[in-house]
Amino acid sequence: ATVTWDPVFQIIDIELKGSTIRLQIGANFASVAGKKVILQAVPVVLKGTTMVPIRFISEAFGAQVVWTAATQGIDITYPKP
């Protein structure tokens, strides 16, 4: 994926194979292929690092996300099997 950052408006654009996701720091919604989608977790900047909702991004691009409680680990498989 290609990620671009707009520091003025704090917007993150992520493009993968013609699909685009747009997120904004502090906003509870994203744009996926031009359609507004409500987020469960908002993007934030913590100590200079931008944190984004990785499950949302992964699934929006067609990946499978599996949470393993025992190890508190996440497996992301792209493309989804």
All heavy atoms as a GROMACS GRO file, in nm:
protein
  614
    1ALA      N    1   0.084  -0.118   0.000
    1ALA     CA    2   0.000   0.000   0.000
    1ALA      C    3   0.089   0.124   0.000
    1ALA      O    4   0.200   0.123   0.053
    1ALA     CB    5  -0.093   0.000   0.120
    2THR      N    6   0.035   0.229  -0.057
    2THR     CA    7   0.103   0.359  -0.055
    2THR      C    8   0.030   0.446   0.046
    2THR      O    9  -0.092   0.460   0.040
    2THR     CB   10   0.098   0.425  -0.194
    2THR    OG1   11   0.160   0.338  -0.288
    2THR    CG2   12   0.169   0.558  -0.194
    3VAL      N   13   0.106   0.504   0.139
    3VAL     CA   14   0.048   0.589   0.243
    3VAL      C   15   0.100   0.730   0.226
    3VAL      O   16   0.221   0.751   0.211
    3VAL     CB   17   0.085   0.537   0.384
    3VAL    CG1   18   0.027   0.626   0.492
    3VAL    CG2   19   0.040   0.393   0.402
    4THR      N   20   0.008   0.828   0.226
    4THR     CA   21   0.049   0.968   0.223
    4THR      C   22  -0.011   1.039   0.344
    4THR      O   23  -0.117   1.002   0.393
    4THR     CB   24   0.006   1.038   0.093
    4THR    OG1   25  -0.135   1.026   0.078
    4THR    CG2   26   0.076   0.979  -0.027
    5TRP      N   27   0.060   1.140   0.391
    5TRP     CA   28   0.023   1.214   0.511
    5TRP      C   29   0.015   1.361   0.478
    5TRP      O   30   0.107   1.418   0.420
    5TRP     CB   31   0.127   1.189   0.620
    5TRP     CG   32   0.122   1.279   0.738
    5TRP    CD1   33   0.214   1.374   0.773
    5TRP    CD2   34   0.022   1.282   0.840
    5TRP    NE1   35   0.177   1.436   0.889
    5TRP    CE2   36   0.060   1.382   0.933
    5TRP    CE3   37  -0.095   1.212   0.863
    5TRP    CZ2   38  -0.017   1.412   1.045
    5TRP    CZ3   39  -0.171   1.242   0.975
    5TRP    CH2   40  -0.132   1.340   1.065
    6ASP      N   41  -0.096   1.424   0.514
    6ASP     CA   42  -0.114   1.568   0.499
    6ASP      C   43  -0.103   1.628   0.638
    6ASP      O   44  -0.196   1.617   0.719
    6ASP     CB   45  -0.252   1.598   0.439
    6ASP     CG   46  -0.280   1.746   0.425
    6ASP    OD1   47  -0.216   1.828   0.495
    6ASP    OD2   48  -0.367   1.781   0.346
    7PRO      N   49   0.012   1.690   0.671
    7PRO     CA   50   0.031   1.742   0.806
    7PRO      C   51  -0.057   1.862   0.841
    7PRO      O   52  -0.086   1.886   0.958
    7PRO     CB   53   0.179   1.780   0.810
    7PRO     CG   54   0.215   1.804   0.667
    7PRO     CD   55   0.128   1.713   0.586
    8VAL      N   56  -0.101   1.936   0.740
    8VAL     CA   57  -0.184   2.054   0.766
    8VAL      C   58  -0.322   2.011   0.816
    8VAL      O   59  -0.371   2.060   0.919
    8VAL     CB   60  -0.196   2.142   0.641
    8VAL    CG1   61  -0.294   2.257   0.664
    8VAL    CG2   62  -0.059   2.194   0.599
    9PHE      N   63  -0.387   1.918   0.746
    9PHE     CA   64  -0.521   1.874   0.782
    9PHE      C   65  -0.522   1.741   0.857
    9PHE      O   66  -0.628   1.689   0.893
    9PHE     CB   67  -0.609   1.863   0.657
    9PHE     CG   68  -0.631   1.996   0.591
    9PHE    CD1   69  -0.562   2.030   0.476
    9PHE    CD2   70  -0.719   2.088   0.645
    9PHE    CE1   71  -0.581   2.154   0.416
    9PHE    CE2   72  -0.739   2.212   0.586
    9PHE     CZ   73  -0.669   2.245   0.471
   10GLN      N   74  -0.402   1.684   0.880
   10GLN     CA   75  -0.386   1.557   0.951
   10GLN      C   76  -0.470   1.446   0.888
   10GLN      O   77  -0.548   1.378   0.953
   10GLN     CB   78  -0.417   1.573   1.100
   10GLN     CG   79  -0.319   1.666   1.170
   10GLN     CD   80  -0.337   1.664   1.320
   10GLN    OE1   81  -0.447   1.677   1.370
   10GLN    NE2   82  -0.226   1.646   1.390
   11ILE      N   83  -0.450   1.431   0.758
   11ILE     CA   84  -0.524   1.331   0.681
   11ILE      C   85  -0.427   1.224   0.633
   11ILE      O   86  -0.317   1.254   0.587
   11ILE     CB   87  -0.596   1.395   0.561
   11ILE    CG1   88  -0.708   1.487   0.612
   11ILE    CG2   89  -0.650   1.290   0.465
   11ILE    CD1   90  -0.777   1.566   0.504
   12ILE      N   91  -0.470   1.098   0.646
   12ILE     CA   92  -0.394   0.984   0.599
   12ILE      C   93  -0.468   0.925   0.480
   12ILE      O   94  -0.586   0.891   0.492
   12ILE     CB   95  -0.382   0.876   0.709
   12ILE    CG1   96  -0.323   0.935   0.838
   12ILE    CG2   97  -0.299   0.757   0.662
   12ILE    CD1   98  -0.418   0.931   0.952
   13ASP      N   99  -0.401   0.912   0.368
   13ASP     CA  100  -0.457   0.845   0.251
   13ASP      C  101  -0.378   0.717   0.230
   13ASP      O  102  -0.254   0.718   0.229
   13ASP     CB  103  -0.446   0.932   0.125
   13ASP     CG  104  -0.546   1.045   0.124
   13ASP    OD1  105  -0.664   1.020   0.155
   13ASP    OD2  106  -0.507   1.158   0.091
   14ILE      N  107  -0.450   0.605   0.214
   14ILE     CA  108  -0.388   0.476   0.191
   14ILE      C  109  -0.446   0.420   0.062
   14ILE      O  110  -0.568   0.408   0.050
   14ILE     CB  111  -0.414   0.380   0.309
   14ILE    CG1  112  -0.378   0.446   0.441
   14ILE    CG2  113  -0.338   0.249   0.290
   14ILE    CD1  114  -0.430   0.373   0.563
   15GLU      N  115  -0.359   0.384  -0.031
   15GLU     CA  116  -0.404   0.332  -0.160
   15GLU      C  117  -0.342   0.195  -0.182
   15GLU      O  118  -0.223   0.174  -0.160
   15GLU     CB  119  -0.363   0.428  -0.272
   15GLU     CG  120  -0.424   0.394  -0.407
   15GLU     CD  121  -0.344   0.296  -0.487
   15GLU    OE1  122  -0.220   0.292  -0.474
   15GLU    OE2  123  -0.406   0.219  -0.563
   16LEU      N  124  -0.426   0.100  -0.223
   16LEU     CA  125  -0.381  -0.035  -0.254
   16LEU      C  126  -0.459  -0.087  -0.373
   16LEU      O  127  -0.583  -0.097  -0.367
   16LEU     CB  128  -0.399  -0.128  -0.133
   16LEU     CG  129  -0.356  -0.273  -0.154
   16LEU    CD1  130  -0.205  -0.282  -0.173
   16LEU    CD2  131  -0.400  -0.359  -0.036
   17LYS      N  132  -0.390  -0.115  -0.479
   17LYS     CA  133  -0.450  -0.173  -0.599
   17LYS      C  134  -0.576  -0.100  -0.645
   17LYS      O  135  -0.680  -0.161  -0.673
   17LYS     CB  136  -0.478  -0.321  -0.577
   17LYS     CG  137  -0.353  -0.402  -0.556
   17LYS     CD  138  -0.384  -0.548  -0.544
   17LYS     CE  139  -0.255  -0.627  -0.527
   17LYS     NZ  140  -0.280  -0.770  -0.517
   18GLY      N  141  -0.570   0.032  -0.646
   18GLY     CA  142  -0.682   0.111  -0.695
   18GLY      C  143  -0.788   0.145  -0.592
   18GLY      O  144  -0.878   0.224  -0.620
   19SER      N  145  -0.781   0.088  -0.474
   19SER     CA  146  -0.875   0.120  -0.366
   19SER      C  147  -0.809   0.222  -0.273
   19SER      O  148  -0.689   0.212  -0.245
   19SER     CB  149  -0.911  -0.004  -0.285
   19SER     OG  150  -0.980  -0.096  -0.364
   20THR      N  151  -0.889   0.318  -0.225
   20THR     CA  152  -0.835   0.423  -0.139
   20THR      C  153  -0.916   0.435  -0.010
   20THR      O  154  -1.039   0.431  -0.012
   20THR     CB  155  -0.837   0.559  -0.212
   20THR    OG1  156  -0.762   0.547  -0.333
   20THR    CG2  157  -0.776   0.668  -0.126
   21ILE      N  158  -0.842   0.450   0.100
   21ILE     CA  159  -0.902   0.478   0.230
   21ILE      C  160  -0.847   0.612   0.276
   21ILE      O  161  -0.726   0.637   0.267
   21ILE     CB  162  -0.867   0.370   0.334
   21ILE    CG1  163  -0.923   0.235   0.291
   21ILE    CG2  164  -0.919   0.410   0.472
   21ILE    CD1  165  -0.877   0.120   0.378
   22ARG      N  166  -0.935   0.700   0.326
   22ARG     CA  167  -0.893   0.829   0.379
   22ARG      C  168  -0.939   0.838   0.524
   22ARG      O  169  -1.056   0.816   0.555
   22ARG     CB  170  -0.951   0.944   0.298
   22ARG     CG  171  -0.921   1.080   0.359
   22ARG     CD  172  -0.958   1.192   0.269
   22ARG     NE  173  -0.846   1.210   0.178
   22ARG     CZ  174  -0.831   1.314   0.097
   22ARG    NH1  175  -0.922   1.408   0.093
   22ARG    NH2  176  -0.725   1.325   0.019
   23LEU      N  177  -0.844   0.869   0.612
   23LEU     CA  178  -0.872   0.885   0.755
   23LEU      C  179  -0.821   1.021   0.799
   23LEU      O  180  -0.727   1.074   0.739
   23LEU     CB  181  -0.799   0.778   0.836
   23LEU     CG  182  -0.825   0.634   0.798
   23LEU    CD1  183  -0.695   0.558   0.785
   23LEU    CD2  184  -0.912   0.570   0.902
   24GLN      N  185  -0.881   1.075   0.904
   24GLN     CA  186  -0.834   1.202   0.959
   24GLN      C  187  -0.817   1.186   1.109
   24GLN      O  188  -0.902   1.124   1.176
   24GLN     CB  189  -0.931   1.315   0.928
   24GLN     CG  190  -0.877   1.451   0.969
   24GLN     CD  191  -0.962   1.565   0.915
   24GLN    OE1  192  -1.079   1.547   0.883
   24GLN    NE2  193  -0.903   1.682   0.905
   25ILE      N  194  -0.708   1.240   1.160
   25ILE     CA  195  -0.681   1.230   1.304
   25ILE      C  196  -0.800   1.286   1.382
   25ILE      O  197  -0.850   1.394   1.354
   25ILE     CB  198  -0.552   1.307   1.341
   25ILE    CG1  199  -0.432   1.248   1.268
   25ILE    CG2  200  -0.530   1.308   1.493
   25ILE    CD1  201  -0.403   1.104   1.295
   26GLY      N  202  -0.848   1.207   1.479
   26GLY     CA  203  -0.958   1.249   1.566
   26GLY      C  204  -1.098   1.230   1.510
   26GLY      O  205  -1.196   1.247   1.582
   27ALA      N  206  -1.109   1.192   1.382
   27ALA     CA  207  -1.241   1.175   1.320
   27ALA      C  208  -1.290   1.032   1.339
   27ALA      O  209  -1.212   0.937   1.328
   27ALA     CB  210  -1.236   1.209   1.172
   28ASN      N  211  -1.420   1.017   1.368
   28ASN     CA  212  -1.476   0.883   1.392
   28ASN      C  213  -1.534   0.821   1.264
   28ASN      O  214  -1.615   0.731   1.270
   28ASN     CB  215  -1.583   0.888   1.501
   28ASN     CG  216  -1.708   0.960   1.456
   28ASN    OD1  217  -1.706   1.037   1.360
   28ASN    ND2  218  -1.817   0.937   1.524
   29PHE      N  219  -1.490   0.872   1.150
   29PHE     CA  220  -1.534   0.816   1.022
   29PHE      C  221  -1.417   0.814   0.925
   29PHE      O  222  -1.317   0.884   0.944
   29PHE     CB  223  -1.650   0.896   0.964
   29PHE     CG  224  -1.615   1.039   0.935
   29PHE    CD1  225  -1.564   1.076   0.811
   29PHE    CD2  226  -1.632   1.136   1.031
   29PHE    CE1  227  -1.529   1.207   0.785
   29PHE    CE2  228  -1.597   1.268   1.006
   29PHE     CZ  229  -1.546   1.303   0.883
   30ALA      N  230  -1.431   0.730   0.824
   30ALA     CA  231  -1.330   0.721   0.717
   30ALA      C  232  -1.404   0.725   0.584
   30ALA      O  233  -1.525   0.706   0.579
   30ALA     CB  234  -1.251   0.592   0.730
   31SER      N  235  -1.328   0.744   0.480
   31SER     CA  236  -1.383   0.735   0.345
   31SER      C  237  -1.318   0.614   0.279
   31SER      O  238  -1.196   0.604   0.273
   31SER     CB  239  -1.349   0.863   0.267
   31SER     OG  240  -1.383   0.847   0.131
   32VAL      N  241  -1.403   0.522   0.233
   32VAL     CA  242  -1.355   0.404   0.162
   32VAL      C  243  -1.414   0.409   0.022
   32VAL      O  244  -1.537   0.402   0.008
   32VAL     CB  245  -1.395   0.273   0.234
   32VAL    CG1  246  -1.346   0.153   0.157
   32VAL    CG2  247  -1.343   0.272   0.377
   33ALA      N  248  -1.328   0.427  -0.077
   33ALA     CA  249  -1.373   0.441  -0.216
   33ALA      C  250  -1.479   0.550  -0.228
   33ALA      O  251  -1.578   0.535  -0.299
   33ALA     CB  252  -1.423   0.308  -0.270
   34GLY      N  253  -1.461   0.658  -0.151
   34GLY     CA  254  -1.553   0.771  -0.158
   34GLY      C  255  -1.677   0.760  -0.073
   34GLY      O  256  -1.758   0.852  -0.068
   35LYS      N  257  -1.696   0.648  -0.002
   35LYS     CA  258  -1.815   0.629   0.082
   35LYS      C  259  -1.777   0.644   0.230
   35LYS      O  260  -1.675   0.589   0.274
   35LYS     CB  261  -1.877   0.492   0.058
   35LYS     CG  262  -1.931   0.475  -0.081
   35LYS     CD  263  -1.995   0.340  -0.101
   35LYS     CE  264  -2.044   0.327  -0.245
   35LYS     NZ  265  -2.103   0.197  -0.271
   36LYS      N  266  -1.861   0.716   0.304
   36LYS     CA  267  -1.835   0.740   0.446
   36LYS      C  268  -1.867   0.615   0.528
   36LYS      O  269  -1.973   0.554   0.513
   36LYS     CB  270  -1.922   0.857   0.495
   36LYS     CG  271  -1.894   0.902   0.634
   36LYS     CD  272  -1.976   1.026   0.668
   36LYS     CE  273  -1.950   1.074   0.808
   36LYS     NZ  274  -2.025   1.196   0.837
   37VAL      N  275  -1.771   0.578   0.616
   37VAL     CA  276  -1.785   0.461   0.702
   37VAL      C  277  -1.752   0.503   0.845
   37VAL      O  278  -1.651   0.570   0.867
   37VAL     CB  279  -1.690   0.347   0.657
   37VAL    CG1  280  -1.702   0.228   0.748
   37VAL    CG2  281  -1.714   0.309   0.513
   38ILE      N  282  -1.836   0.466   0.941
   38ILE     CA  283  -1.812   0.499   1.081
   38ILE      C  284  -1.706   0.404   1.138
   38ILE      O  285  -1.709   0.284   1.114
   38ILE     CB  286  -1.942   0.487   1.164
   38ILE    CG1  287  -2.049   0.580   1.107
   38ILE    CG2  288  -1.917   0.515   1.311
   38ILE    CD1  289  -2.013   0.727   1.110
   39LEU      N  290  -1.613   0.460   1.217
   39LEU     CA  291  -1.504   0.384   1.278
   39LEU      C  292  -1.535   0.350   1.423
   39LEU      O  293  -1.598   0.429   1.493
   39LEU     CB  294  -1.374   0.464   1.274
   39LEU     CG  295  -1.321   0.503   1.137
   39LEU    CD1  296  -1.203   0.598   1.152
   39LEU    CD2  297  -1.280   0.379   1.061
   40GLN      N  298  -1.486   0.235   1.469
   40GLN     CA  299  -1.497   0.199   1.610
   40GLN      C  300  -1.384   0.261   1.691
   40GLN      O  301  -1.397   0.280   1.811
   40GLN     CB  302  -1.497   0.048   1.628
   40GLN     CG  303  -1.620  -0.018   1.574
   40GLN     CD  304  -1.618  -0.169   1.595
   40GLN    OE1  305  -1.517  -0.227   1.630
   40GLN    NE2  306  -1.733  -0.231   1.575
   41ALA      N  307  -1.273   0.288   1.625
   41ALA     CA  308  -1.157   0.351   1.690
   41ALA      C  309  -1.107   0.463   1.599
   41ALA      O  310  -1.097   0.444   1.478
   41ALA     CB  311  -1.047   0.248   1.712
   42VAL      N  312  -1.077   0.577   1.657
   42VAL     CA  313  -1.034   0.692   1.576
   42VAL      C  314  -0.882   0.695   1.564
   42VAL      O  315  -0.810   0.651   1.654
   42VAL     CB  316  -1.084   0.826   1.636
   42VAL    CG1  317  -1.235   0.830   1.643
   42VAL    CG2  318  -1.023   0.852   1.771
   43PRO      N  319  -0.832   0.744   1.452
   43PRO     CA  320  -0.688   0.763   1.437
   43PRO      C  321  -0.638   0.871   1.534
   43PRO      O  322  -0.708   0.972   1.555
   43PRO     CB  323  -0.671   0.809   1.292
   43PRO     CG  324  -0.799   0.775   1.224
   43PRO     CD  325  -0.904   0.777   1.328
   44VAL      N  326  -0.521   0.849   1.591
   44VAL     CA  327  -0.463   0.946   1.686
   44VAL      C  328  -0.313   0.956   1.661
   44VAL      O  329  -0.254   0.869   1.599
   44VAL     CB  330  -0.488   0.906   1.833
   44VAL    CG1  331  -0.636   0.907   1.866
   44VAL    CG2  332  -0.426   0.772   1.865
   45VAL      N  333  -0.254   1.062   1.713
   45VAL     CA  334  -0.109   1.076   1.713
   45VAL      C  335  -0.064   1.065   1.858
   45VAL      O  336  -0.108   1.141   1.943
   45VAL     CB  337  -0.064   1.210   1.652
   45VAL    CG1  338   0.088   1.224   1.662
   45VAL    CG2  339  -0.108   1.222   1.507
   46LEU      N  340   0.022   0.967   1.886
   46LEU     CA  341   0.077   0.945   2.020
   46LEU      C  342   0.228   0.960   2.016
   46LEU      O  343   0.295   0.883   1.946
   46LEU     CB  344   0.041   0.806   2.072
   46LEU     CG  345  -0.106   0.774   2.093
   46LEU    CD1  346  -0.125   0.628   2.129
   46LEU    CD2  347  -0.163   0.863   2.202
   47LYS      N  348   0.279   1.058   2.086
   47LYS     CA  349   0.424   1.082   2.092
   47LYS      C  350   0.487   1.086   1.953
   47LYS      O  351   0.590   1.027   1.928
   47LYS     CB  352   0.492   0.975   2.178
   47LYS     CG  353   0.445   0.976   2.323
   47LYS     CD  354   0.516   0.871   2.404
   47LYS     CE  355   0.460   0.873   2.547
   47LYS     NZ  356   0.520   0.767   2.628
   48GLY      N  357   0.419   1.153   1.861
   48GLY     CA  358   0.472   1.172   1.727
   48GLY      C  359   0.448   1.057   1.629
   48GLY      O  360   0.491   1.063   1.515
   49THR      N  361   0.378   0.953   1.674
   49THR     CA  362   0.350   0.838   1.587
   49THR      C  363   0.200   0.833   1.559
   49THR      O  364   0.119   0.842   1.650
   49THR     CB  365   0.394   0.706   1.654
   49THR    OG1  366   0.534   0.713   1.678
   49THR    CG2  367   0.364   0.587   1.566
   50THR      N  368   0.165   0.817   1.432
   50THR     CA  369   0.025   0.808   1.393
   50THR      C  370  -0.024   0.666   1.413
   50THR      O  371   0.034   0.572   1.359
   50THR     CB  372   0.007   0.850   1.247
   50THR    OG1  373   0.056   0.983   1.231
   50THR    CG2  374  -0.139   0.847   1.206
   51MET      N  375  -0.132   0.650   1.490
   51MET     CA  376  -0.191   0.520   1.517
   51MET      C  377  -0.325   0.515   1.444
   51MET      O  378  -0.406   0.607   1.455
   51MET     CB  379  -0.213   0.502   1.668
   51MET     CG  380  -0.090   0.531   1.752
   51MET     SD  381   0.046   0.421   1.718
   51MET     CE  382   0.001   0.285   1.819
   52VAL      N  383  -0.346   0.408   1.368
   52VAL     CA  384  -0.469   0.393   1.289
   52VAL      C  385  -0.536   0.260   1.324
   52VAL      O  386  -0.471   0.167   1.372
   52VAL     CB  387  -0.439   0.399   1.138
   52VAL    CG1  388  -0.387   0.536   1.098
   52VAL    CG2  389  -0.342   0.290   1.096
   53PRO      N  390  -0.667   0.248   1.297
   53PRO     CA  391  -0.739   0.122   1.325
   53PRO      C  392  -0.703   0.015   1.221
   53PRO      O  393  -0.762   0.009   1.113
   53PRO     CB  394  -0.886   0.162   1.320
   53PRO     CG  395  -0.888   0.285   1.232
   53PRO     CD  396  -0.757   0.353   1.253
   54ILE      N  397  -0.606  -0.069   1.255
   54ILE     CA  398  -0.551  -0.164   1.158
   54ILE      C  399  -0.652  -0.270   1.115
   54ILE      O  400  -0.650  -0.312   1.000
   54ILE     CB  401  -0.420  -0.228   1.211
   54ILE    CG1  402  -0.346  -0.300   1.098
   54ILE    CG2  403  -0.448  -0.320   1.327
   54ILE    CD1  404  -0.293  -0.209   0.993
   55ARG      N  405  -0.740  -0.313   1.204
   55ARG     CA  406  -0.841  -0.411   1.163
   55ARG      C  407  -0.931  -0.352   1.054
   55ARG      O  408  -0.957  -0.414   0.952
   55ARG     CB  409  -0.927  -0.458   1.280
   55ARG     CG  410  -1.042  -0.551   1.235
   55ARG     CD  411  -1.133  -0.595   1.347
   55ARG     NE  412  -1.074  -0.694   1.433
   55ARG     CZ  413  -1.074  -0.826   1.410
   55ARG    NH1  414  -1.131  -0.873   1.301
   55ARG    NH2  415  -1.019  -0.908   1.494
   56PHE      N  416  -0.976  -0.229   1.076
   56PHE     CA  417  -1.061  -0.163   0.979
   56PHE      C  418  -0.992  -0.152   0.843
   56PHE      O  419  -1.048  -0.186   0.739
   56PHE     CB  420  -1.102  -0.024   1.028
   56PHE     CG  421  -1.167   0.058   0.922
   56PHE    CD1  422  -1.300   0.037   0.887
   56PHE    CD2  423  -1.094   0.155   0.852
   56PHE    CE1  424  -1.359   0.112   0.786
   56PHE    CE2  425  -1.153   0.228   0.752
   56PHE     CZ  426  -1.286   0.207   0.718
   57ILE      N  427  -0.868  -0.105   0.844
   57ILE     CA  428  -0.794  -0.086   0.720
   57ILE      C  429  -0.773  -0.219   0.650
   57ILE      O  430  -0.796  -0.232   0.529
   57ILE     CB  431  -0.659  -0.015   0.747
   57ILE    CG1  432  -0.685   0.129   0.792
   57ILE    CG2  433  -0.570  -0.018   0.623
   57ILE    CD1  434  -0.565   0.198   0.849
   58SER      N  435  -0.730  -0.319   0.725
   58SER     CA  436  -0.704  -0.451   0.667
   58SER      C  437  -0.830  -0.509   0.603
   58SER      O  438  -0.826  -0.558   0.489
   58SER     CB  439  -0.653  -0.547   0.775
   58SER     OG  440  -0.532  -0.499   0.830
   59GLU      N  441  -0.940  -0.507   0.675
   59GLU     CA  442  -1.065  -0.564   0.623
   59GLU      C  443  -1.119  -0.483   0.506
   59GLU      O  444  -1.174  -0.540   0.411
   59GLU     CB  445  -1.168  -0.578   0.734
   59GLU     CG  446  -1.130  -0.688   0.834
   59GLU     CD  447  -1.223  -0.699   0.953
   59GLU    OE1  448  -1.305  -0.607   0.976
   59GLU    OE2  449  -1.212  -0.801   1.025
   60ALA      N  450  -1.100  -0.351   0.508
   60ALA     CA  451  -1.147  -0.268   0.397
   60ALA      C  452  -1.072  -0.300   0.268
   60ALA      O  453  -1.127  -0.288   0.159
   60ALA     CB  454  -1.132  -0.120   0.432
   61PHE      N  455  -0.948  -0.345   0.280
   61PHE     CA  456  -0.869  -0.384   0.163
   61PHE      C  457  -0.883  -0.531   0.129
   61PHE      O  458  -0.818  -0.581   0.038
   61PHE     CB  459  -0.721  -0.351   0.184
   61PHE     CG  460  -0.688  -0.205   0.164
   61PHE    CD1  461  -0.604  -0.140   0.254
   61PHE    CD2  462  -0.736  -0.134   0.056
   61PHE    CE1  463  -0.572  -0.006   0.236
   61PHE    CE2  464  -0.704   0.000   0.038
   61PHE     CZ  465  -0.622   0.064   0.129
   62GLY      N  466  -0.970  -0.603   0.201
   62GLY     CA  467  -0.996  -0.741   0.166
   62GLY      C  468  -0.910  -0.844   0.235
   62GLY      O  469  -0.898  -0.956   0.188
   63ALA      N  470  -0.850  -0.807   0.347
   63ALA     CA  471  -0.768  -0.902   0.423
   63ALA      C  472  -0.852  -0.971   0.530
   63ALA      O  473  -0.957  -0.921   0.571
   63ALA     CB  474  -0.650  -0.831   0.489
   64GLN      N  475  -0.804  -1.085   0.576
   64GLN     CA  476  -0.866  -1.156   0.688
   64GLN      C  477  -0.787  -1.120   0.813
   64GLN      O  478  -0.663  -1.124   0.814
   64GLN     CB  479  -0.860  -1.306   0.667
   64GLN     CG  480  -0.915  -1.386   0.782
   64GLN     CD  481  -0.904  -1.536   0.758
   64GLN    OE1  482  -0.856  -1.580   0.654
   64GLN    NE2  483  -0.949  -1.613   0.853
   65VAL      N  484  -0.857  -1.084   0.921
   65VAL     CA  485  -0.793  -1.049   1.047
   65VAL      C  486  -0.844  -1.145   1.153
   65VAL      O  487  -0.964  -1.160   1.172
   65VAL     CB  488  -0.826  -0.903   1.087
   65VAL    CG1  489  -0.758  -0.867   1.219
   65VAL    CG2  490  -0.785  -0.806   0.977
   66VAL      N  491  -0.749  -1.211   1.222
   66VAL     CA  492  -0.784  -1.307   1.326
   66VAL      C  493  -0.714  -1.267   1.455
   66VAL      O  494  -0.592  -1.249   1.457
   66VAL     CB  495  -0.743  -1.451   1.286
   66VAL    CG1  496  -0.773  -1.548   1.398
   66VAL    CG2  497  -0.814  -1.491   1.157
   67TRP      N  498  -0.792  -1.254   1.562
   67TRP     CA  499  -0.740  -1.222   1.695
   67TRP      C  500  -0.728  -1.351   1.774
   67TRP      O  501  -0.822  -1.429   1.782
   67TRP     CB  502  -0.834  -1.126   1.766
   67TRP     CG  503  -0.812  -1.112   1.913
   67TRP    CD1  504  -0.889  -1.165   2.014
   67TRP    CD2  505  -0.707  -1.041   1.979
   67TRP    NE1  506  -0.838  -1.131   2.136
   67TRP    CE2  507  -0.725  -1.054   2.117
   67TRP    CE3  508  -0.597  -0.967   1.933
   67TRP    CZ2  509  -0.640  -0.998   2.210
   67TRP    CZ3  510  -0.512  -0.910   2.026
   67TRP    CH2  511  -0.535  -0.925   2.162
   68THR      N  512  -0.611  -1.375   1.835
   68THR     CA  513  -0.589  -1.491   1.919
   68THR      C  514  -0.574  -1.442   2.062
   68THR      O  515  -0.471  -1.384   2.099
   68THR     CB  516  -0.462  -1.568   1.875
   68THR    OG1  517  -0.475  -1.601   1.736
   68THR    CG2  518  -0.445  -1.695   1.956
   69ALA      N  519  -0.678  -1.463   2.142
   69ALA     CA  520  -0.681  -1.411   2.278
   69ALA      C  521  -0.569  -1.466   2.365
   69ALA      O  522  -0.510  -1.394   2.445
   69ALA     CB  523  -0.817  -1.440   2.342
   70ALA      N  524  -0.539  -1.594   2.350
   70ALA     CA  525  -0.438  -1.658   2.435
   70ALA      C  526  -0.301  -1.590   2.424
   70ALA      O  527  -0.231  -1.575   2.524
   70ALA     CB  528  -0.426  -1.806   2.400
   71THR      N  529  -0.265  -1.548   2.305
   71THR     CA  530  -0.135  -1.483   2.285
   71THR      C  531  -0.148  -1.332   2.268
   71THR      O  532  -0.047  -1.263   2.257
   71THR     CB  533  -0.066  -1.539   2.159
   71THR    OG1  534  -0.148  -1.512   2.045
   71THR    CG2  535  -0.041  -1.689   2.172
   72GLN      N  536  -0.270  -1.284   2.265
   72GLN     CA  537  -0.300  -1.144   2.236
   72GLN      C  538  -0.232  -1.100   2.107
   72GLN      O  539  -0.176  -0.993   2.096
   72GLN     CB  540  -0.262  -1.054   2.353
   72GLN     CG  541  -0.346  -1.081   2.476
   72GLN     CD  542  -0.329  -0.976   2.584
   72GLN    OE1  543  -0.245  -0.887   2.574
   72GLN    NE2  544  -0.411  -0.986   2.686
   73GLY      N  545  -0.240  -1.189   2.008
   73GLY     CA  546  -0.178  -1.163   1.879
   73GLY      C  547  -0.280  -1.147   1.769
   73GLY      O  548  -0.394  -1.193   1.780
   74ILE      N  549  -0.238  -1.084   1.664
   74ILE     CA  550  -0.323  -1.060   1.548
   74ILE      C  551  -0.254  -1.117   1.426
   74ILE      O  552  -0.135  -1.092   1.403
   74ILE     CB  553  -0.347  -0.909   1.526
   74ILE    CG1  554  -0.415  -0.848   1.647
   74ILE    CG2  555  -0.428  -0.885   1.400
   74ILE    CD1  556  -0.416  -0.697   1.645
   75ASP      N  557  -0.328  -1.194   1.347
   75ASP     CA  558  -0.280  -1.245   1.220
   75ASP      C  559  -0.359  -1.178   1.109
   75ASP      O  560  -0.482  -1.183   1.109
   75ASP     CB  561  -0.296  -1.397   1.211
   75ASP     CG  562  -0.203  -1.471   1.305
   75ASP    OD1  563  -0.084  -1.436   1.311
   75ASP    OD2  564  -0.248  -1.564   1.372
   76ILE      N  565  -0.288  -1.117   1.016
   76ILE     CA  566  -0.352  -1.054   0.901
   76ILE      C  567  -0.307  -1.129   0.776
   76ILE      O  568  -0.187  -1.141   0.751
   76ILE     CB  569  -0.315  -0.905   0.891
   76ILE    CG1  570  -0.358  -0.831   1.017
   76ILE    CG2  571  -0.376  -0.843   0.765
   76ILE    CD1  572  -0.309  -0.687   1.025
   77THR      N  573  -0.405  -1.180   0.700
   77THR     CA  574  -0.376  -1.253   0.578
   77THR      C  575  -0.435  -1.178   0.461
   77THR      O  576  -0.555  -1.151   0.457
   77THR     CB  577  -0.436  -1.395   0.583
   77THR    OG1  578  -0.389  -1.460   0.702
   77THR    CG2  579  -0.396  -1.475   0.461
   78TYR      N  580  -0.347  -1.142   0.365
   78TYR     CA  581  -0.391  -1.070   0.246
   78TYR      C  582  -0.337  -1.142   0.125
   78TYR      O  583  -0.217  -1.171   0.120
   78TYR     CB  584  -0.343  -0.926   0.248
   78TYR     CG  585  -0.383  -0.852   0.122
   78TYR    CD1  586  -0.511  -0.798   0.110
   78TYR    CD2  587  -0.296  -0.841   0.016
   78TYR    CE1  588  -0.549  -0.733  -0.006
   78TYR    CE2  589  -0.333  -0.777  -0.100
   78TYR     CZ  590  -0.459  -0.723  -0.110
   78TYR     OH  591  -0.498  -0.659  -0.225
   79PRO      N  592  -0.421  -1.166   0.027
   79PRO     CA  593  -0.565  -1.146   0.029
   79PRO      C  594  -0.632  -1.251   0.116
   79PRO      O  595  -0.573  -1.353   0.150
   79PRO     CB  596  -0.606  -1.162  -0.117
   79PRO     CG  597  -0.501  -1.249  -0.177
   79PRO     CD  598  -0.374  -1.220  -0.101
   80LYS      N  599  -0.758  -1.221   0.150
   80LYS     CA  600  -0.836  -1.313   0.234
   80LYS      C  601  -0.843  -1.449   0.164
   80LYS      O  602  -0.872  -1.455   0.045
   80LYS     CB  603  -0.976  -1.257   0.254
   80LYS     CG  604  -1.062  -1.339   0.348
   80LYS     CD  605  -1.206  -1.290   0.354
   80LYS     CE  606  -1.215  -1.153   0.414
   80LYS     NZ  607  -1.353  -1.109   0.436
   81PRO      N  608  -0.815  -1.556   0.241
   81PRO     CA  609  -0.822  -1.691   0.180
   81PRO      C  610  -0.963  -1.731   0.142
   81PRO      O  611  -1.059  -1.683   0.192
   81PRO     CB  612  -0.767  -1.783   0.287
   81PRO     CG  613  -0.752  -1.703   0.411
   81PRO     CD  614  -0.773  -1.560   0.377
   0.00000   0.00000   0.00000
